[in-house]
Amino acid sequence: RDGFANPTVLSGDIDGNDTNKVNGIVTNVSNIVGNNAYHILVGSGVDQTAVFDGFILNAGQADGTTLYHNNGAGVYLTLGNPTLNNLVISANTASNAGGGIYNDRSDASLSNLAVRGNNVSTYVHPGGGMFNHEGSPTLSNVLFSGNYAYDSAGLFTDGGNPTLINVTFGGNRCDRYGTLHIGGGTPTLTNAIFWGNYTAISGSGATVTYSIVQGGYTGEGNLDVDPLFVEVRSYNEAPTTAGDYHLRYGSIATDIGLNTPVVTALDLDGNPRIADGDGDGVDEVDLGADEQVPGDCGLDGMLFVDQNATGANNGMSWDDAFTDLQTALATARNCEVWVAAGVHYPTTTTDRTPAFLLRSGVLVYGGFAGTATLLEAREWVAH
């Protein structure tokens, strides 16, 4: 199966009038119209043999008048230990808590989830992405991005002992507390990234190690340095499903994590979770939800870039050239990159921080017409 090529959508749009849908998916909670389903997925009292894997959970609207129907528009879990894998939980909205996920005294296993653009609509209510009440879930390879709540946009945890391994928080917005707020309990975080949010971590009791935390956080192996996401969206845009929180080539977050806590073989994209992302011959886990995939330079040790190419976009020939130079540079390991004439930009957004970065062992040559087979055939002044 290929969840990216064959998306299976579970939609709350039961009255069929939500707007601006793309392939049946609402991309922003502002496009929810009328009365959608209160919840997309509910798990009550189930154990780990209850498995849910490979879906997009979208456009739930938990705006009811009871404490059940105003929490957890995407996922509502209570008193159980289900196994949830490979899910996109996006553009869901709740009026009380847990726009994306509400976890009540549940020790769920949550792996390879993208929790994006969810919302808690009521003043001073918590957990745009997720609210945890006295549960001890394990979150592995989870992305929280573009979520909003007045109190704690990413994850608000109130009791229990959640374990977060390789979790990314980016572009989340709140008005009070941190993107992660500890209202009780003792969460443990390893190999995490907090960057580009309104704030990072608030409350007390968390143990954070081998992580990047904007503004800094005390703990072994922690850093306060830009992880170089591909496309960071301002937290002011939240709730939004936009943004690309993969690591760019040259990221300090590559191959600096701690391997021992890792519990999954694959990352959020389905690539090997522990890999040699920096090409030094040692397999080490990256920080965050996605692993830098080791590069492939083809049989001749070359990658090609041509903005006008219409082929497979894999860089293996001029016909199948990458159309984006940044993609080629992210892929290249110890090879040559040949770039055809054109104007190339480091980003498709107005973010001024991205640049084209040098990488040891990668030789980048411009000035090709897009047909040359020899380096000497290029004319970099003419092209």
Secondary structure, 3 states (H helix, E strand, C coil): CCCCCCCCEEECCCCCCCCCEECCEECCHHHCCCCCCCCCEEEECCCCCCEEEEEEEECCEECCCCCCCCECCCEEEECCCCEEEEEEEECCEECCECCCEEEECCCCEEEEEEEECCEECCCCCECCCEEEECCCCEEEEEEEECCECCECCCEEEECCCCEEEEEEEECCECCECCCEEEEECCCEEECCEEECCCCCEEECCCEEECCEECCCCCCCCCECCCCCEEECCCHHHCCCCCCEEEECCCCCCCCCCCCCCCCCCECCCCCECEECCCCCCCCEECCCCCCCCCCCCCCCCEEEECCCCCCCCCCCCCCCCECCHHHHHHHCCCCEEEEECCCCCCCCCCCCCCCCCCCCCCEEEEEECCCCCCHHHCCCCCC
